[in-house]
Amino acid sequence: MKKEQLRELTRDELLQRRSEAEQESFNLRLQKGTKELDNPLKLRVLRRDISRINTILREDELKIRPLAKKDEAVVTANKKQE
């Protein structure tokens, strides 16, 4: 996922995405261990997505670049659909 798209999400949505990516990464590592992994590039992409999300969350924590609030995220999503 692109960092611009991630920046439009709220903190709760980012935490949810990170949790889903970590779970998927765990499942892919299990598949890798049993030699059933079809696309090893997927692991690298997931690892980078998790890092991107962590960076954005940390920037918000340090007040470097604040995240979108819940109302702002809804407005932004509606504009993109039009």
NUMI-191940 format. One record per residue (C-alpha): x, y, z; residue number from 1; residue in one letter. Coordinates in nm, 4 decimals, always signed. Layout:
N
+----------+----------+----------+-------+------+
!        u !        v !        w ! marlo ! voke !
+----------+----------+----------+-------+------+
!        X !        Y !        Z !   NUM !    a !
...
+----------+----------+----------+-------+------+
***
This chain:
82
+----------+----------+----------+-------+------+
!        u !        v !        w ! marlo ! voke !
+----------+----------+----------+-------+------+
!  +0.0000 !  +0.0000 !  +0.0000 !     1 !    m !
!  +0.1264 !  +0.3483 !  -0.0819 !     2 !    k !
!  +0.2257 !  +0.5822 !  +0.1980 !     3 !    k !
!  -0.0132 !  +0.8536 !  +0.0719 !     4 !    e !
!  -0.3035 !  +0.6117 !  +0.1074 !     5 !    q !
!  -0.1881 !  +0.5109 !  +0.4545 !     6 !    l !
!  -0.1626 !  +0.8724 !  +0.5715 !     7 !    r !
!  -0.5328 !  +0.9221 !  +0.4986 !     8 !    e !
!  -0.6291 !  +0.6502 !  +0.7472 !     9 !    l !
!  -0.7047 !  +0.7055 !  +1.1149 !    10 !    t !
!  -0.4901 !  +0.5624 !  +1.3929 !    11 !    r !
!  -0.7377 !  +0.2794 !  +1.4591 !    12 !    d !
!  -0.7453 !  +0.1846 !  +1.0919 !    13 !    e !
!  -0.3647 !  +0.1822 !  +1.0761 !    14 !    l !
!  -0.3434 !  -0.0394 !  +1.3839 !    15 !    l !
!  -0.5984 !  -0.2749 !  +1.2268 !    16 !    q !
!  -0.4029 !  -0.2894 !  +0.8983 !    17 !    r !
!  -0.0781 !  -0.3556 !  +1.0850 !    18 !    r !
!  -0.2380 !  -0.6381 !  +1.2803 !    19 !    s !
!  -0.3742 !  -0.7965 !  +0.9612 !    20 !    e !
!  -0.0377 !  -0.7650 !  +0.7860 !    21 !    a !
!  +0.1478 !  -0.9183 !  +1.0808 !    22 !    e !
!  -0.0968 !  -1.2128 !  +1.0854 !    23 !    q !
!  -0.0572 !  -1.2649 !  +0.7114 !    24 !    e !
!  +0.3211 !  -1.2422 !  +0.7456 !    25 !    s !
!  +0.3142 !  -1.5090 !  +1.0153 !    26 !    f !
!  +0.1071 !  -1.7387 !  +0.7937 !    27 !    n !
!  +0.3424 !  -1.6882 !  +0.4995 !    28 !    l !
!  +0.6468 !  -1.7654 !  +0.7163 !    29 !    r !
!  +0.4798 !  -2.0913 !  +0.8183 !    30 !    l !
!  +0.4211 !  -2.1742 !  +0.4525 !    31 !    q !
!  +0.7837 !  -2.0912 !  +0.3769 !    32 !    k !
!  +0.8962 !  -2.3328 !  +0.6464 !    33 !    g !
!  +0.6888 !  -2.6134 !  +0.4994 !    34 !    t !
!  +0.8009 !  -2.5296 !  +0.1421 !    35 !    k !
!  +0.4451 !  -2.4378 !  +0.0344 !    36 !    e !
!  +0.5090 !  -2.0671 !  -0.0308 !    37 !    l !
!  +0.4263 !  -1.9829 !  -0.3931 !    38 !    d !
!  +0.5350 !  -1.6179 !  -0.3958 !    39 !    n !
!  +0.8301 !  -1.5359 !  -0.1666 !    40 !    p !
!  +0.8177 !  -1.1711 !  -0.2780 !    41 !    l !
!  +0.4924 !  -1.1345 !  -0.0811 !    42 !    k !
!  +0.6903 !  -1.1655 !  +0.2446 !    43 !    l !
!  +0.9131 !  -0.8719 !  +0.1513 !    44 !    r !
!  +0.6161 !  -0.6585 !  +0.0488 !    45 !    v !
!  +0.4348 !  -0.7302 !  +0.3760 !    46 !    l !
!  +0.7440 !  -0.6554 !  +0.5829 !    47 !    r !
!  +0.7799 !  -0.3198 !  +0.4101 !    48 !    r !
!  +0.4102 !  -0.2393 !  +0.4534 !    49 !    d !
!  +0.4380 !  -0.3081 !  +0.8265 !    50 !    i !
!  +0.7426 !  -0.0810 !  +0.8456 !    51 !    s !
!  +0.5608 !  +0.1930 !  +0.6558 !    52 !    r !
!  +0.2670 !  +0.1755 !  +0.8961 !    53 !    i !
!  +0.4988 !  +0.1802 !  +1.1979 !    54 !    n !
!  +0.6781 !  +0.4857 !  +1.0600 !    55 !    t !
!  +0.3529 !  +0.6751 !  +1.0065 !    56 !    i !
!  +0.2320 !  +0.5864 !  +1.3567 !    57 !    l !
!  +0.5630 !  +0.7022 !  +1.5048 !    58 !    r !
!  +0.5529 !  +1.0298 !  +1.3120 !    59 !    e !
!  +0.2096 !  +1.0948 !  +1.4600 !    60 !    d !
!  +0.3348 !  +1.0060 !  +1.8070 !    61 !    e !
!  +0.6199 !  +1.2566 !  +1.7766 !    62 !    l !
!  +0.3855 !  +1.5180 !  +1.6222 !    63 !    k !
!  +0.6004 !  +1.5321 !  +1.3082 !    64 !    i !
!  +0.3061 !  +1.4693 !  +1.0763 !    65 !    r !
!  -0.0357 !  +1.4247 !  +1.2415 !    66 !    p !
!  -0.2751 !  +1.1591 !  +1.1172 !    67 !    l !
!  -0.6161 !  +1.2278 !  +0.9716 !    68 !    a !
!  -0.8962 !  +1.2483 !  +1.2243 !    69 !    k !
!  -1.1998 !  +1.0246 !  +1.1850 !    70 !    k !
!  -1.4116 !  +1.2983 !  +1.0210 !    71 !    d !
!  -1.1305 !  +1.3996 !  +0.7850 !    72 !    e !
!  -1.0793 !  +1.0390 !  +0.6751 !    73 !    a !
!  -1.4466 !  +1.0045 !  +0.5807 !    74 !    v !
!  -1.4423 !  +1.3295 !  +0.3804 !    75 !    v !
!  -1.1225 !  +1.2275 !  +0.2000 !    76 !    t !
!  -1.2636 !  +0.8835 !  +0.1169 !    77 !    a !
!  -1.5820 !  +1.0390 !  -0.0219 !    78 !    n !
!  -1.3853 !  +1.2789 !  -0.2424 !    79 !    k !
!  -1.1856 !  +0.9926 !  -0.3929 !    80 !    k !
!  -1.5044 !  +0.8016 !  -0.4816 !    81 !    q !
!  -1.6425 !  +1.0954 !  -0.6830 !    82 !    e !
+----------+----------+----------+-------+------+
***
